[in-house]
Amino acid sequence: AASPLSSLDEVRRLTHLGQAATADVVQVFKHHATNGILDRQQFERAFRHFIGPQSAADSQRTHALLGQLYDRFDTDGNGVVDVLELASGLSVLTQGTPEERLEACFALYDFNGDGFISEEEMVTYLSSVFRVLYNSDPSAESRLGVSPDDLAVATARQCFAEADTNSDGRLSLQEFKAYFTSPQAAAGAAANADAGARAAANAGGDAGAG
């Protein structure tokens, strides 16, 4: 069996997403989706758009990785995953500056293009990010003692408490970026749940480096 994948750098190397822009990843996965959802075959075909020739060992590890990632996002076991949730989670693997990644993720959830997202949409985004981060560190969930979804709820609640400066129940792009690029966001998330939340607070940056 393939050995556990222990870092985002290794996942980036295997998938080649580290060489792709977030917007390009979103477009490729949306292209392979049907009505906004991906089955397992569509999911793998979308990844293969980015993955080049591999050694036998890397091919085996990549196959295991894709299976693990798909299962992370198919939370109810119905055989399909939401393409927007998947794409936002994969954003932690793509190239670009932290600001560019955050802007791309914000746009995914600003469905009506009015420049704001809700706390519920923030939870969806963070859940997606945490699933990718947890998948790159198999011990994270048992070590932190919290599921990706529960950690997302706690982090989003904290984010809105601190970043929703006018208390209107939504975040502008400026508020969103200011929170996730601030030192206090990393510190507050660390208090929430150790390194896992801290990585999510810096999801737009190199989350695997901490």
Secondary structure, 3 states (H helix, E strand, C coil): CCCCCCCHHHHHHHHCHHHCEHHHHHHHHHHHCECCEEEHHHHHHHHHCCCCCCCHHHHHHHHHHHHHHHHHHCCCCCCEEEHHHHHHHHHHHCECCHHHHHHHHHHHHCCCCCCEEEHHHHHHHHHHHHHHHHHHCCCHHHHHCCCHHHHHHHHHHHHHHHHCCCCCCEEEHHHHHHHHCCHHHHHHHHHHHHHHHHHHHCCCCCHHHC
